[in-house]
Amino acid sequence: MGARNAACFLQGLRPRRNTDRAYRAFAVYMTQYQLLPYQRTAEVLNELAGLGISPGTLQRAVLVAATCLEAPVNAIRRALVAAPVAYADETGRRVPFNNNQAERNLRMPKLKQKISGCFRSDTGGDAFAIIRSCLSTRRKQSDDLFNSLVLTFQGQPPIPQLEY
């Protein structure tokens, strides 16, 4: 008997067309990777595509993406724990910042918080961490971030290569 597969869509959020997935992927990319606030992202979608999408709808897309990306992020976490070297900044504050990859990754939540004013809930902060972690890993592997998000909204979130 074959395996049963289920998409990562939440109740009531089914795309009518493939373009819906692309718009949601674009919104998640802009708000979570480019750090554009929800209101400005909604304005961009209205100006460029004539879509009257509310910031709340964009926030819902972010939550759907975060839910779908939990499995890849958990795989990343397990690979980091199993790796002999985690490539993290373990120097603490004893030495000057040197702009290494670990420091750059740690800056993103603070930058997002400065741009948006705050994370309005723990759920929003968690969603940002999940999505940003996955997209950052995909970027390091030279993957197409937008296509990765489209696949995520198709219920097929890509799992990054996890070698150490």
N, C-alpha and C positions, 0 to 999 in steps of 0.2 A: 504494500500500500504506500502511495506517495506521501511526502511530507506536506503538511498544511502550512501555507505561507499567508501572513497577514501584513498589510501595509501599515505604516506608522501614522496614519491619519487619525486624528481625534474625531469623536462623534460629531456629525454635522459639518465637518470641514472636508468635503470631497471636491476636488477640482472638476470644473465643467469642461475645461479644455487644457491641452498641454501648455498653453500660454499662461494659464493661472499659475502653474508650477514655476514657470520662468519669472513671473512678476514677484512671486513670493521668494524665490531664490535671490532675485535682485535686491529685494527689500532686506532680507537677512544679511546679504553681503554688505550692503551699504550701512546698515545699523550696527552690525556686529564686527565687521572687519575694517570698514572705512570710518567707523565711529560717528556716522552722521546721525543726529537726533531723529526720533520717529516723525516729528512734525515736518522737518525738512525733507525727509525721505518721502513722506506722503505728498509733499508739494512737488518734488521732482517727478514722481510717478504721474501726478496730475498734469504737469507741464509737458512732459515728454511723451506720455502715452495716453493722456486724456482719461486716466483712471481716478475716479473720486474715492480713493481709499483712505479710511481714517487711520490715525496713529494706533488706535486700539486693534484694528485688523492687522496691522503690521506687527504689533506686539504678540498677537495670537500666532502669527506665522513663525515668529522667533521661538515661542514655546513649543510649537509643533516640531520645528527643526531640532531644538534641544532634546526633545523626547526621542526623536529618531536617531540622534547622534550619540545617545548614551552608550550603546553597544560598542561603537568604534572607540570612544573615549575610554571605556573600561578596558578595552584591548590595549590601548596605548598605556594606560596605568599599569596593567599587569606586565607589559614588556619593560617598562621603566624599573619596576620593582625587581624583575628578574635580571636586568642588565648588570654586568660587572661595574660599569661606570655610568652614572646618570647624566653626566654633562651639565650639572647644575652649578650655580655659583655658590660655593661653600666657603667663601672668604669672609662672609659677614661684613661688618663695617670697619674692619681693621685696615683695609687698604682702600685707596681711591677707586671709584667706579671706573671700569674700563670699557663699558659699552659692549660687553660680551652678549652672546645670544640669550643666556639665562636672564640677564638684567633687562634686555629689551623685551622679553616676554613678560616679565613681572611689571613693566611699566604700563602695559595696555589697560588693565582694569582701572588703574588710577587715572589714566588719560580719559577713558570712557566716562568715568565718574566726574571729572572736571568739565568735560564737554556737556554732559547731560545734567549736571548738577548733583545727581545722586543715582543710586540704584533704588528704585521705589519699593522693592521687596527683595527678600532673600531669593525668591523664585527667579526674579530678573537677573540677579547677580549670578545665580547658579547657571541659568541659561546662557549668559554671556561666557562664563568660564568653560562650559561644555563646548559651545560653538567655536569659541576662539581657540581652544586647545586643538580641536579637530582641524580647523582651517589652518592654524599655524603649522601643524604637522604636515598637512597636505602641501602647503607652500614650500616647506623645507624639502619635500620630495618632488618639487617642480610640477605639481599637478595643477590642473585647471580648477580654481576654486568655485567659479560660477557653475561649471558642469557638475562638480561634486555636490553642490547644493541642489541643483535640478534633480540629480539622482536621489538625493535625500528625500525630496518631496514626491518622488515616484515610489517611495518605500524601499529604495535600494541604496541606503547610505554606504558609500565606499569605505572599505576597511584599509587603512594605510599599510604599507609594507613595514613590518615590525621586525627588523633584524638588529642584532647586536653582536 
